[in-house]
Amino acid sequence: MGTAQIASLSTAATAALTTAQFTSLTSANLNAMGTAQFAALTSAQIKALSTAQVAALETADVAALGTSQIYALSTAAIASMSTAAVAGLSTSQAAALSTAQLRALSTAAIAAMETGDLGALLGLERALTPRTRVLLAVSPNDALYATTGTAKKFWSTWREEEDAGGSGQFEAAVHALINR
């Protein structure tokens, strides 16, 4: 099929293409498709795209894909996406990425994503690198805690509930046990 024929296909006709027909399309054929045609593609058709085909997709075409279509892309296909295409992902599309897909993204592609999209991705930080959320500093005389990145002057002193009144009974009992 020529690019003019592809561009003139209805969304129903595009969705009806067999996987073999769809994967045989050239990058020029794919780029001739409209965003409505991309939105009509099945997950099976999307999954069958080669990394070269995905790499050649225009940003608007990637933006037209639904979350199930994004999830259907292989990790290699995700890794081949242009930085602009990754930056164009909506929050819901980015949230649909699996942990393996997130790890496949380049640092430049992640940096290009909008801050709001990154903040909305609950699993992104866990998927890329495990991070400590609360830090404890413990010594025989004191225990301090704070969230990661908090300046030292804002750390809080750990106090057990029983000792919150200041009676010191709980601390005295613990001290006696430790220093037997």
N, C-alpha and C positions, 0 to 999 in steps of 0.2 A: 504494500500500500504506500502511496505517496503522502507527503505531508499535508497536501490540500485535502485528500480523502480522509485522513485521520482527523484533521481539524473540523471537518464537516460531520463527523459521527455524532449521533445523539448520545446522551449519557447512558441510555439503556443499551445502545449498540456497543458502547465502549465497555460496559460492565459484562456484556455477553461474549466478549472476545475470550477465546480459550487461553489457557496459560501459555501454551506453545505459541499462539499467535501474538500474544502480548510480549513475551520475552524476545521475540524475533524483531520487535520494533527497534529502529535505530534511535540514537539520542535526538536526532533532528525530528523524527516522528514523535517522540515523547514530548519534546518542547513545543510541537505544533498543537498539542492537546491543550484545551482550556482548563481552567481551575475547576469548573463544574464537572468536566470529564474525569479529572483526577479524584475528585470527591466521590464519584460514583464507582470507582474501582473496588473490587473485592480484596479482602485481605490476602487471599491466595495469589491474586495477580501481583499485588505489591510484594509479597514474600518471594515471588519468582524473579523479581528484578535483579540484575547483576550489579555488582559494585560499580562498574563503569556507567551503567544506566542511572543509578542513584546519584553518582557524582555529577552527572550532566544535568540533573533536574534543576529547573529554575526555582528561585526562592519562593515565588508565588505558588508554584505547583506543590512544593513541600508544605507550605502553609495551608493549602487546601485539603490536605490529608486529615482524616479523622484519627482519633486516638487509637482505635483498634488497628488501623492501617499502619500507624507509626510503630506500634508494638510488634507488628508482623515483620518489619524490616530486620534483616540479619544484623548481627553486631558488625560484621565487615561492611555492610551497606551503610550503617550509621556512621562508621569511622570514615567512610569515603565522602560523606556529605560536606559540602563547602561550608566554610565558616559563616558565610552570609545566610545559608539555608538554616543552619543551627540557630543563629541569632534570630531568625524569623519564626522560630517555633513559638507557639502560644504556650501559656502556662499549663493548660490542660494537655497539650501535646508533650511538653517536656516532662510532665508528671507521669505520662504513660510509658516513658522509657523504663526498661528493666535495668537492674543493677549492672548486668553485663553490657547493655547498650551504653549506659552512662560511662562505664570504664573505657569503652571504645572511643569516646569522644576525645579529641585533642584538647590540650590545655588552651590553645588559641580559640577553639570553638566554644569552650565553656566560658572563657573570658568575654567572648562576644555576646553572650546571652544577657538579656536585661536583668538588672539587679532584682527587680520585682519577681521575675520568673525564677531566679535562683532562690530567693527567699521563700517562695511558695512551694518549692520542692522539699517536702519533708524528708524524703529518703536520699537526697543528693549527697549531703555531707557524709552520712553513714556509708553510702555506696562508694564514695571516692577514697576517703581515709577515715578510720575511726578516730574520734576525738574525745578528750576528757572534758566533761562538763562541770564537775565540781572538784576542787582541789582541797585536800586536807593537809595541814602541817601540824604534826603531833610531837610533843616533847613530854618529858615526865611531869612538867609543871603546867603545861598549857596545851590547848588544842584550838587551832584556828581553821576557818573554812571560808571559801569564796568560790565564785564561778570563775571559769577560765578567763584570763585577761583582766581581772580586777586588780587595780593598784593595791599595794600592800596596806596603805593607810585605811582602806575600806574593808579589809578582812574582818570577820566577826569572830568573837570568842565562843567556843562551844560550851554550852552549859546544859547539864541534864535537867529535865523538868523538875525533878525532886529538889534540886538545888537552886531553882529559880528564885525562891524566897530569900535566899542568902543565909539560911541557917547553917550551912556547911556540914550537916550531918552526913549526907551522901558522900561528899568529897572526903570527909574524914574516914568513913568506912572503906572507901576504895583505897585511900592512902595507906590505911592499916593493912589491908590485904596485900598490897604491892610490896610493902616494906617489912614483911614477916621475917 
